[in-house]
């Protein structure tokens, strides 16, 4: 009995110590990690989506409150007109959360392009969602009012072979982005006026 | 049997160098050594975890009940692995991106658990530090060497710098998975020839 109690105590103390340490380090590095992601992951994705914009989209951004969630929108100005915005959504893939940067053309209400930012998918299979331009290219010009689906589910996005779950997750995140955009359109348009 | 700190340290560098002599922890050895930088980065991350877990396991060896020792080791190791993961994410993001899944997988690297069980749990702190450092540096050197060889042949660069002229045709087989096995096999063979007494 005494041995049992000792085991329980040791394991409990060790686990709580470990939890405390991790929480402290997590808090300490949080800000730095967000900065690094902006620099190495989101930055390149934003620039890829808003390729050819006359401004610096990473700098030209605004925040909006979406039912308690703070979202950052990045603005691309083409021919003097801030007509494309991009923001990040996520959904759960095969490994962990997949972050997808979705660019939407505000004037035509169409997806301008998408780009996978963070993921932990299998290299060579799911990871193609990020690396294969043929996959992400399919999202270009899709209507924001229709849910984006892979062709197995009745949509018109060809899933990456061997990575249906990943492809579905990317579609889901894109659909999500469209919904958020539709919901927040008045506020977004309002904010965009200041970039003219 | 008296054990000296120097002996415990140096055994990890040659006599019991982990990937080649003990053939332990091969998953990252094969997986991340496509370039020398990746190999060394992975090696250093593992060294940190190995050192910290060795110290803690050794310090707590009289408190941890032996029936739940493996569970305790895993908690300790997993904690330090997460620490490394967060730190790498915060300060060396590019390397973190390249190593990806292999960082969290240090938890199940049998080298780390093996040293905790076979050494740190039975020896005092200073010996455990020597053992952890030696094993870790040995592991780093092995990964660096393997990564270096594969990088030179496979992509024609050495630590990111071009070594051959533009006419060099990289032998890309070496940076793929089968190349890792072939290269490791050849290195094992060479180590065995030289190691023969």
Interface residues (C-beta under 8 A of the other chain):
Chain A: X3 X6 X7 X10 X11 X14 X15 X18 X21 X22 X25 X26 X29 X32 X33 X36 X37 X39 X40 X41 X95 X120 X123
Chain B: X60 X63 X64 X65 X67 X68 X71 X72 X75 X76 X78 X79 X82 X83 X86 X87 X89 X90 X91 X93 X94 X97 X100 X101
